[in-house]
Amino acid sequence: MNGRIPNAPLSRVVIVGGGSAGWMTAAALARLVAAGTTITLVESDEIGTVGVGEATVPPLLDFNAALGIDENEFVAATQGTFKLGIAFENWGQLGNRYVHPFGKYGRLTFGIPFHQLWLRQRLLGLEADPGAFDQYAISIAAAARGRFSKPVGNPEAVLNGLAYAYHFDAGLYARFLRNRAEAQGVERIEGKIAHVEKSDENGFLTAVLLADGRRIEGDFFVDCSGFRALLIGEALGVAYRSWKHWLPCDSAVAVPSATVSPPVPYTRSIADKAGWRWRIPLQHRVGNGYVYSSAHIDDAEARRALLDGLDGDALSEPRILRFTAGRREKLWEKNCVAIGLSAGFIEPLESTSIHLIQSGIFRLMALFPDRNFPRVEIDAYNRWLIEEYENVRDFVVLHYHASTRSDSGFWNDCRTMDIPDSLAARLELWRGKGRIFRGSNSLFTEESWTAVLYGQGIVPEDSDPLVAMLPVDETTRFMAHMRDIVAQTADAMPRHEDYIARHCAAVRAGAA
């Protein structure tokens, strides 16, 4: 039998920590309760959650659908709004603006990516500056007009190219999932963990001991304890690999503010002298923050810059957060998997934190262990998740490195820094003939990369030779038609605030 235990399903799963990571995991694993597995989540109300990530990316739709969540109920419960992309201001240089949209640009033509058609026209002088590329994405056109509707299934329709995600209150999302998980039999235990017990024989985790003396045993543990990484880091000693040399921002100051205008269907990312500021519109408030490098600005100045940039009154005192971009050397070790901040953190520039939680959960479900914990399954999990973390890292690093700003030490450092070899190879391929390929395990599409590269002014030297077979005059007419139909479709969409009011308006506190 080679030491293998036959018929050895897990009977006790312990999740340490709540917040988005803990309750997303609990909600996903809750279906196992009916099969006889106990799912226990241990958290303490005394320990706050980070909760700066209130913007998401489109794959969250798949996660919610897998759990059977009704979208309108979810959006209303979390005070949510819809997100068609991210507007980047002052990134390539001071005064420039572009949008990274969800969805597609234009239309594939004879198998040729649309960005190649645009590039050929641009190189011939028939298209304006790189910002003109935005005119061909329905998600950008709708966002600019404050419009929103769902995509359609007809591949010939412009609305087929639209994709969306959400803005929401992360604390309310955790509460929403907690209610669902507990209704399905997940047990929540309130308490602070004082000690983690391990087996003397193999070093596997066996139990967590609470401060009041209670002992919670488990066969398998999920570490959702945040930056502390109580299980994967402190108990199992898995080291943290820092990416600070590529992602120098290590601090954030966050504050909610009052709503002064209808919520726009996009996130704003405004580059500042030592980092960038976010603005995330919800139904009941606006989330604001400044992500910055403490080596280039102090906390007091960052706080002032954030408060001075608010549109509405601050609703609380700003709070400071510290972090180091990077990941654990392994995300699954022995009988413990880390999900969320305990696994790694890539700053919230592209709203990837909740996605990486989701990705870890989906991969865990695909490789859900028994008590044998086969090495090949653990290795597969680590390989896939590490590759995804590094793909996301490269995409975020691109934003900093591709800037031409030279107005501060921070931007000089970012512009001139060494970059990962994997990113350097992508940029070299792009600069030649505009070629970009999605990785086998990558969140971001070719359209996402193209949006940032064109948006920050990196125009290739030449276009794909295949484009030369398309007549220039026909391509010009096609491009003009595409611009017109995108604009007309966006004009006909309902206003974002009207769509919310009709389908998923939240009940205000104190309302009947």
Secondary structure, DSSP 8 states (H G I E B T S, - for coil): -TT--SS----EEEEE--HHHHHHHHHHHGGGGGGT-EEEEEE-TTS-------B--TTHHHHHHHTT--HHHHHHHTT-EEE-EEEEESSSSTT-EEEEESB-BS--BTTB-HHHHHHHHHHTT-S-SGGGGGGGBHHHHHHHHTB-----S-TTSGGGGB--EEE--HHHHHHHHHHHHHHTT-EEEE--EEEEEE-TTT--EEEEEETTS-EEE-SEEEE--GGG-IIIIIIT---EEE-TTT----EEEEEEE---S---SSEEEEEETTEEEEEEE-SS-EEEEEEE-TTTS-HHHHHHHHHHT-SS-BSS--EEEE---EEES-SEETTEEE-GGGTEE--GGGS-HHHHHHHHHHHHHHT---TT--HHHHHHHHHHHHHHHHHHHHHHHHHHHT----SSHHHHHHHHS---HHHHHHHHHHHHH------TT-SS-HHHHHHHHHHTT---SS--GGGGGS-HHHHHHHHHHHHHHHHHHHHHS-BHHHHHHHHT----TT--
